[in-house]
Amino acid sequence: MPAFFAAALWAVHPIGTESVTNIAGRADLLAAMAVLGGLLIYVRGAALPGLPAARAAAALFVAATVGVFSKENAAVLPGLMLLWDIAFGTGAPRQRAWPRVELYGAVAVSLALLWWVRRLVFEPLPSPENAFLENPIQGAGFWTARLTAIKVIGLDLRLLAWPAQLSCDRSYNQIPLASWSDPLARLALVIVTAILAVVLTRYRKDRLIFFAAGFFGITLLPTANLLFPIGSIMGERFLYLPSVGFAIAVVALAYRLERGRFTTVVLTAVIVLAAARTFGRNFTWRDDLALFSSDVRTAPNNYRLHDYQARALFRQDPVRNLDRVIQEAENAWDMIRSLPLELIFPATPSNLGGYYTAKGDFMGGMLTAQGRAWYQRSLAVLLHAREIDRARETKYQELLAAHGKPLARSGYQKLYGILGLTYTRLGRSNEALEAYRFGRALNPAWAEYYDVVPPICLATGNSEGARIALVERTLVLADTPDTIGALRTLYGGVPGGSCAIDYLGSAPALNVACPPVRNDLCQASADLAQAFLEARKPDRASEIKSTAIQRYDCPARAS
């Protein structure tokens, strides 16, 4: 019965909702399955001699490999194996030592395989950008970071004991950095120290509680920000596997009461209440709006939840919800706008600028004073977002150089689309084109550029620019009936342009042999090659130049 109640409590504990109901939590489920299965294989396999032990080692290698390639925190398996030996395996006969060596070796090989594959995959890639807003510990000093991490462990224990206020996200600044004057940090330090002291002093008399506490600590360690900062300061999903140790400890302590039926009734009631909370929490995961609207009340100081709620409201109804969308987006922006530029991700101000532009459209656009005022408001926040984006990219380039990595672009492309749209609304076409061109330099395969630039060029009387942009679209993306139709119309007004469109079978396509088309192809190729160079993709730029010379007979210098 104790084992049944421990398994039941873990199965229905509300903390698991963030991994089980959330589809992206599949990695947590696979890792937990592999760790628990691997530990079971180890416990059984350590008692086997000869060939059966070798088979157990092979099975353990498979389980461990599945675990670490599902999620890296499954690398705790050897620690749990050692914990089991310390807690329960000290009386094993000497002749059983070799099967244990084989089993530890199997897990070691799986970890070596993970290390080799990660090195192979990630070594040539750019370094990850700073994730300060997701984990402020990344910007803290050593002791502040560790004290904050202990404070978070205290919050984790509180959630496990009383999972009333769950949240899918705990980003800046829901959990402020701790100091010695922080009462929560001091209380967490006292609780964690007391647990460690009790567990260690009662090790010989209470092996099960020692194992449960050790299981919790070992499985939490990779995500606890104690050894090194990770990408998030706190997450209920990180507690999915550690909650196994919590469930074992709760049930074990309950059975120490030796109250017979009373203990059974109490544990049954706890499990029913936990299941009811889990059942209710599932409904908040039915869609983005329900989730973020619920969690923003649980974590009101989290900038990201306000930002996400604004996006969900805008997707639901961009007209009726727009005022509320703006209010939530402004709440998010107000929480982070005073931070150093390089620590802010530009998505939040970019989205806010987009909402302001939409509000200007609904207020009559440039035909009304109110519409113009909203456009100007949008432009101000978007220019601030551009400063943020460029400061972050500069910092990122310095990081890459310091690590000897090849330089790569890291700008937020969507920002330049919104900025270009706002400039267009204000009638500032040249600045709109400049914004779109800068955005394209981040990734020249940006479809939005080739959709919006031709109309802007045509509105200013630059039909050649419109043709070049459409030709570039055919080179970077693909021919579409709309693109070919627009080019047929444009070339109809060019001397000698009647040969621009040819039919290959039944599909119309650009006629490379037509002189105006070939001239535009050469210009488009040169422009695209430059764009790919700015995007730090020299191989693609060289490919475009070679194609221009060989296929379109473009002059080498022009291409």
C-alpha angles and dihedrals in degrees: 000000000000090000090048093050092047091051092045093050092050092046095054101029109129092229088073092061091081090060103030102043093036106081091212087060090076088102090059091051094049092046092049091048090051094046095048092042091046092050090050091050089050094050092050096036095052089068094052125095131212122341096004089057090052090051090050089052090052091050091048091051090054093048093047093047093049088050100050093043089052094050129345095231087074084080085089090082096097089049090054091047090054090046090054091051092050094046102039111000104067092102096056114130117255092243089065093061095093096059088053091052090052092050094048088047091054091055091044090055091052090051091048089051091051091049092050095048093045090050091048093050103037104034095079093042126091118265116264117262124250112280098196094142091055093044118016088186086080089071098042132098121256100266095037089052093050094045090050090049090053089048089054090051087055090051089049091054090049091052092049091050096040112017096182099121109047124169134184091219138031102183128150124350105001091096109038118208111271129242132182089264091058107107093203091053092049092047092048091050091052093048095047092046092048092050091050092048094049094045094048097043092049095043096117095043099040111034094159095058089044089054094045093049091044091049090053094047097045095047092045095047098083092057099032096092088229099112096031136344116265132195096279134041094215139352134176087218089066089065097059096098097029089056087071088070091045092052092049091049094049094050093043092052091046091055090051087071088071092208096137111203092016090061091049092050093048094049091046090052091049091051092048091050091047091049091050091052090048091049091052093045091055090067092060088060094059093100141348096263094051092047098048094040089055098042096046086066091050094046105026094164093057108108093198096058090054089049092048092047090053090052092048092049091049092051091049096052120343092190107045095033097044098104091049090045090055092047093053093044090050090050089054093046094047090056095058108022095095094056121103109281096243092057096056123085108222096223094090098054090037092056091045090053089051091052090050090052091050089051089052090053092052091047093058103276119233091345092073134050090230092053092049091048091055091049091052090048089051092049092053095054092042092053088052088050089052090054089051092049094051093044090052092048092050090051090047093052089052090051092051092048092049090054094044092244124147112264116259136178118252106174124137103251097192089064092065092050091055091043091050091049092051092049088049091052089051091051093245097132099166092054090045090055090048091053092049092047091051090050092050090053088066091059119355091201088073104134095197091066093059092046099051105031098066094057091047091051092048091049089057094044095254101132092161091059090050091052093048092051092050092047089050088053091057090050098047103032119011144280114278129182090245093052093047090046092052091047091049089055094047095046089049087073095048121091107253091009096122089093094055097104123055130181118235100192103315098331120092116227140166114284105231091193092061107102097223090048093048090050091051091046090056092049092045092049092051091048093047093047089054090048092053090048089053088049087055093244101125095163091060090046091053091048091053092049093050092049091049092053098041102036104028098031091233119170110261093236093047092051 
